[in-house]
Amino acid sequence: MKASVTKTTLQLDDYLDLLNLAVSIGDEKWQKEIIRKLSYTYPAKAATHMK
């Protein structure tokens, strides 16, 4: 049997949903991880929002 692997990519709105969840449950470590990933993946957008 041949297993197929599907690569899943998250979009900006997916990251923001995850960030909202992390905030709502109070997980600061997860929040920082998501913000770091956002700033790496979307550097121009992150810089604009952090001004």
Secondary structure as the mmCIF struct_conf table of DSSP 4:
data_model
#
loop_
_struct_conf.conf_type_id
_struct_conf.id
_struct_conf.beg_label_comp_id
_struct_conf.beg_label_asym_id
_struct_conf.beg_label_seq_id
_struct_conf.end_label_comp_id
_struct_conf.end_label_asym_id
_struct_conf.end_label_seq_id
HELX_LH_PP_P HELX_LH_PP_P1 LYS A 2 SER A 4
HELX_RH_AL_P HELX_RH_AL_P1 LEU A 12 ILE A 25
TURN_TY1_P TURN_TY1_P1 GLY A 26 GLY A 26
HELX_RH_AL_P HELX_RH_AL_P2 GLU A 28 THR A 41
BEND BEND1 TYR A 42 TYR A 42
HELX_RH_AL_P HELX_RH_AL_P3 PRO A 43 HIS A 49
TURN_TY1_P TURN_TY1_P2 MET A 50 MET A 50
#
